[in-house]
Amino acid sequence: MEVINWSAVRLSENDLNAVAKRLGRAEKLHMVLRKLVEIILRQQPWTERKDTVELFHPCHRYEVNQWIALPDFEGSSPMVWYIYQVVEVKEEENPKQGRFQVIMLKANEKEIKMAANIPDAKPLPFTFPESEQDLQDLADHFVGVYGDDLRRAFLQALEQFPVLIYLPQTDEVPPTNFIPLDDTDAELIAQLFTPDPKVPKSLNEIIHHLRSKGRLEGLTDDQAAVAVMEFLERNGYVLISESEWLSPEGAETVDRVIRRQPPAPKVYDDDEYYETIELSEEGQRLAEEAGEVEMKVEEAEEEISLDEWRRQARTE
């Protein structure tokens, strides 16, 4: 049986096109890689792919430098496999099994010995995910383990094939795939905050302002939202609520009460009372600079029996 070699995956133009159709919006690179792995997993049994390796079978014979996949027979999931390289092979013999191999497998700093070339040996337990949730969990696992290899392969494929997948701008993303915000957009955003830097602007206001000036052409609302948020975060704008932003100047000179959402209660066991969720460090700093009074929760009245209430009423 052949499985994907995630440490040396080869992405085709069809792979990228499938991801682009699944996205429908701009996503951060980690989420793109997760969708990519899900798409590849759904292609099983991978007979047309060129980036597969053999799943270890104790009946088979192996050679030094060969790459193989080993099921996670020691872990919690029989669906997971890891990629190993054969670094040593020894020929052994005993009266019961006859001649067989002892192979040393290595992946990063982990080494494991396996017996191979044993006639009639049963394969290690391995199953492929049957449910959608299992498949998504498996994709998460592979991105977590082989994220660097997948990221490298994906970015190389973006440079090789003419498929446009918008991503937040970072140094590692090919320029043709940047979500396009430039100096003109930066100036327009700054102008929007200029009349009063201490007044926050919503994300929708910023996007509407840019579109009214002929910017963000060709971007969906989702893509525009990701582009603007990434720009604001990189350039010192401060998110003070779910969707409101302060300019860097406004965050430094704020002298008004910061609007925030009503305190959300959290429940404690053992009949503890509700408490308000604390502000983040940045939010607390701005609130203190604005002179905002800390919001408190009134203590609950003590419950008393009817007889006790009558006794107290007679003495008052």
N, C-alpha and C positions, 0 to 999 in steps of 0.2 A: 504494500500500500504506500502511496506517495502522499506527502503533505507539504504545505507551503514552508519554504525556508525563509522565515521572517528576517533573518539576519542578512539576507542577500536577495530581497524581493526585487523583481523586475517589473516595472509598471509600464503598461502599454497605453497608447492613445485611447483605446476603448475603456480602460480603467478610469482614466481622467474624465472622459465624457460621461461615464456612469456616475462618478462623484458629482460632477457639475449639475447633472439632472436631479440628483437626490438633494443637493443643497438648497437651491432655489433662493439663497440669500448668502450674505457674507458670513463666514464663520471663522473663529479662531482656529489656528493650525491643529491643535489637539483634537478638536471635534471633527475636522476634515479627515484626519488620520483614522479616527474611529469609524467614520462612515465608509472610508476606503477599505478598511479591514472587514467590515460587515459585508461589503459587496464581494470581496474576494472569497470570503467564507461561503457565501451563497453559490459560488461557482463550483463547489465540490461536485464531482471528483477531480477536477483540475487536470484533465487529460490533455488539454491544449496548452497548458502553461509550461514555461521553461524554467521556473524558479522553485521546483519541488525537490524534496529529498526523500529517501526511503525511511519509512517508519521502522524502527528497530524490530527485528524478528529473531529470536534465539536460534532458529534453524539456519539462518543465513550466515555466510562467511564474509568477513570484512577485512579491509586493508588500511594501513596507516595513511593518514591525511584525508580519508573519506569523511564526508559530512553525512550525519544521520540525525533523525529526530527520535527523541525518547519520550514515551508517554509519562505523564506525571503519576506513576504508579505508587509513589510514596506520599503524594499529596491528597487533597480532598476532592479533586475533580478528575475523572477519567477522560475528560474531553481535552485537557491541556497537553501540549507537547512542547519540548524544549530542543533547541538545536545544539548538537555536540559535534566535535571533531574527534576522530579516532587518532590518538597520539602514540599508541603502543599496542602491539599484538604479540601474544605468546601462544605457542602451540603446547597444549597440555594433553594428558592421557590418564585415564583411570579404568579399573576393571568394569565399572558399571556403565559409564557413558562411552568408553572408548576414547578416540581422539576428538578434541574440541579446542576452541579458542578461548582465551581470556583477553578481553580487549579493555584498554584504558580510554575512557571518554573524557573530554575536557571542554568546559564552557566557561570562559572568563577564568575565575579562580577556583571553580568547582570541578572536582574530578570524581569519577565513579567507574567502578569495574563491573563488567558484565560478561557472562559466559555466552558464547555464540558457537555456531556451527555444530549444534546438537541435534541429531536426527530425531524427528517426531516431537520436538519440544513445542509446547503450546505458546501462542503469542501472548504478549502482555495485554492486560485489560485496556481497551480503548473504545470509546463511543463518540459519535458525532452529535452535536446538539440537535435536539428535535423541536424544542420550543423557541419562540422568538426571544424570550427573555434570556434563555441559555446562550443563544447566539450573541446577543448584545453583551452579556457578561464576558463571554469568551473574547470578543473584540476588545473590550476594556482591558482585559488581562494582557493581550498581546501588545497593545499600545503601551501599557505600563512597562512591560519587560523589554520590548524591542523598539521603543519610541525613537531613539536616536537613529537607528538603522532605517526605520520607516520614514522619518523626516528627511533624511538624506536622499533616499530614493525618490520621494515625492517631489522635492525641490529640483532634483536633476531632471525628472520627467517634465516638470513645468517649463524648464528651459528648452527641452528637446521637442516637445509637441505644442502645436498652436491651439491649446485649449485655455480659455480665459476663466480662471477661478479667482475671484476677488478675495484677498486676505488682508488682515490688518497689516500696516506697514512696519516691517522690521528689517534689520540689516540682512537677514538670511533669505528673505522672500525676493524672487526675481522682480526687477522693476516693472515689467509688463503686467504683473499681477498685484501691484500696489492698488489699494483703494485710493483714487486720485484726489487728494487734498493738497493744494500747493500754497505759495505765498499769497496769491490773490484771495484764496479762501480765508487764510489767516488774517489778512487785513480786514475783510468784510466781517468776520466774527468779532474782531477787536472793536470795529466801529459800532457794532450792535450794543456792546457794553459801555461805550464811551460816555453817553449822556449822564449816567450815574452808575459807576462801577459797583456800588454797594447793592444795587437791585439785581436779583438773580434772574436768569433767563432759562426757560424750559428747553429741553432738547427739541421739541416740535417747533418752538419759536426760531431757534437757530437754523434748523433745516429749512423752514419756510423762508427765512430771510435769504439764505444762500440760493434757494431755487428761484426766488423773485429776482435775483441778479443774474440768472442764467447759469448758475453753477449746479454741480451734481448731476449733470446730464448723463443719461444712460444707466443711472443707478436706481434700483428699486428702493422703496422706503426702508426696508430692512438693511440693505447695503449702505444707504445714506446714514442710517442711525449708527451702524457700526463704525463707519468712516469718521463721523463727527465725534463720537465718544472717544475713539482712539486718539484723535487729534487733541481733544480737550485734555485728556489724561496726560499726554506727552508734553503739553505746553503749560502746565501749571494751573489749569482751571480746577476748581474744587467743587465736587458734588456734595450738596448740602441737604438734599432730600432724594426721593426716589428718582426724580427727573429734572431737578433744578440745579443750575450751575452758577457759581460766582467766578468772576474774572480773577486773575492773580492779584490785581490791585485791590479789588473789592474784598478779597479774603484777608489782605493785610490791614486794611483800614476800616473794616466793618465796625459800625457804631450803632447798629440797630438790633432789635430782637430778632434772632434767627427763627424763621418759621420752621416747624418740624411737625411730623405726624403725631397724633395722639399716642401716648405711651401704650405699648402693647403688653398686656399682662402675661406672666408665665406662671404655671401652676406648680406647686410643690406638694410633695406627699406629706402624710401625717398631719393633715389639716393646717398646714402653714398658710399664711395670708398671701395674697397677690402682691407682687412687687413690680415696679416699672423696670423696663430694660434700660441699661445704661447706654449713654451716647458713646460713639466711637471716640478715640483720642482726638481726632481732628475736629469732629463735631463738638466735643466738650470744650476744646480750646476756643472755637469760634463763639460758642454760647457764653463762655466766661468773659471773652472780650466784649461781647454785646451787653453784658450785665444782666443776662437772663437769670431769673430766679429759678432755682432747682425745683422741679415739680415733685410734689410729695403726695403720698396716698394716706388719707385719713384712716386712723386706726378704727377697726370695727368695734361697735359697742358690745360690751360684755352681755351675754345672754343670761337672764335670771328667770327663776320660776315665777309663776303667778303669785304664789303666797309671799315670796320675798318682795315682789313689786308692791303688793298691798301693804306689807309691813313698813317699807320705806316711805310709801305715800302717806301713811298715818303720822309718821314722825317729822315730815317736812312742814 
